[in-house]
Amino acid sequence: MNAHDAKTATATRPVPDLTLPPAVISLPAPISTGSPTPHSARAFRRITLLLRVHLAACVLTLGAAAALSGDSSAVNSAVWIRGTIVAAGALVMYLCAVRAARGSRGAYRRLRVLSAVTVAAVVGVVSLPGTFPLWMKAEQSACGLVLVAVVALANSRAVRDRFSCPAAVTEPAPVRS
């Protein structure tokens, strides 16, 4: 067999079928969340509005820190670190709220966890003596009150029902004879 015969022999060989049967490659249907009720839609409008207020307050806090940066008693490194982390967290919570309002169950879970954890962190910041200046504790207190409202709305029955898992339908076990 010469080189030409080897080329034509490989070119005419049948190509094996590497496709999988449809049952193997089909993906399960996504779990759909409940349709938004007027109550849950209104709750998410309020949540996103509250989180926009929270995000704006965080950005203004960073602006105030920049304006007061010449005074070491008004702005220390803890103010910059806390302010930056809280602003980033506020942005993440807002984006989670927007996605949850569109029906994302994962974003809803993240929103609930992040808002509750942030409220706990605010309580810690406000209660620690001497770490943060009074103006930042006042801002954190105001943001904490906003986030308490977010936690209450996110955990309301209307919103929880929208993201609840459907009850599992169990079939009776076959009777063996």
N, C-alpha and C positions, 0 to 999 in steps of 0.2 A: 504494500500500500504506500503510495507516494503522498506528498504534502497536500496535493489538491484533493485526493480522495479522502484524507482525514478531515479537511475543512468541510467538504460536502456531507460527510457522514455525521458530523456534529450538528450541522445546520438543519438536517432533515429529521433529527431525533425528536420525538414528541416531547413537549414540555409538560411536566407533571402539574396536575391541578393542586395548587396549594391553598385554595380558598377553604374556609371553614363552613360547615353547614350553618344555616341561618339561626338555629337554636343556640349555637355556641357563641356567635358574635352579637346577638341582640342584647342590648342593655336593659336593665329593669326600668320600668317607668318611674320617673321622679315622683317623690312623695309631694303631693300638692298640699299647700296650706289652705286653710279655709278661706273662703272669699271674704274680703273686707266688709264688715258691717258698718253701718253709719257710726256706731259708737267707737269701733276700733280705728276707723279712718280719722275721726275727730281727735282721738287720743294721740295718734301719730302726728297729726298737724300740730297739736300742742307740744308734743315731745320735741319735734324738730325746731319749733319756735324757741322753746326753752333752751335747747342745746345751741342754737345760734346766739342767743343772749349770753350763754356761758362762754362760748368761743370768743365772742366780742370782748367780754370782760377779761378773758385771759390775755388777749392781744393788747388790750389797753393796759393791763398790768405790766406787760413787758415794756410797753411804751413809757409808763410811769417809772419803771426801774431804770430805763435809759435816761430819762430826764433827771432823775435823782441820783444818778451814778456818781456824782461828785461828792456826795455826802455818804461817808462810810457807815454812819449810824443808821441811815435810812435804807441803804442797799448793801447787802453783803453777798457772799458767794451763794449762800443758801437761797436767797431770793432769786438769783439767776437760775440756779439749778431747778428749784421747785417751779418757778414760773415757766420755764421751758418745757418741763415734763408735763405740767398741767395743761399747757396750751396744746401740746402734741396729743395728749389724751382726749382733750375736748374735741379736736379735729377727728380723731378716730371714732369717738362716740357719736358725733354728728353723722359721719359717713355710715356707721352701723345703723343708725336710726333711719337714714334715707333708704338703705337697702332692706331693712326690716319692713318699712312701710310698703315696699314693693313686693314683699312676700318671702324674703329670705329668713328661714328658720334659724340658721347659724348666726346671721347678723343680729337677730333678735336675742339669742342667748348671749352673745358678746355684749350687747347693749345692757342687758340686765346685770351681768356680772360686773362690767366696767363701771356702771353708774353706782352700784352698791359699794364696790371697793373704793371708789373715789370719795364717796360720802364718808366712809370710815377714815380715809386718809385725811380728809378735811378736819374731822374731829380731832385727829392726832395733831395736826398742825396748829389748830387754834388752841388746844389745851397745853401744848409744850411752852413752858415759860422761857422767854429770852431768845429763842432761836430765830424767830422772824419778827420784823418790825410791826408795830401796831397797825399801820396802814394795810399791810399785806394780810394780817389776820382778819381785818374787817372785810377785805375783798374776798378772802377765802370763805368767811362766814356767809356772805351774800351768795357766793357761788354754791356753797353747801346747801343753802335753802332752795336754790333753783334745782339742784340735783336731787334733793329729797322729793320734789314734785315730779321729776323725771322717773325716779324709782317707783313712786306711787302709781303713776300712769302706766309705766311699762309692766307693772305687776297687777294691773287691774284685770277683772274678770273678762271684760270684752276683748282685751288684747291677748290674754292667755288663751282664751277659747279659740281665737283665730289661729294660734300656732300649736294647738293641742294635737297629739297624734290620734288618728282614728282608732277606735276600739278594735282590737284584733278579733276577727271572726274565726271561731274554732269550729271545726266540723266534728261531729261525734265519732269516736273511735269505732272502727268496724267490729261487729260482733263475730267472734270466732266460734265455729261450731265444733 
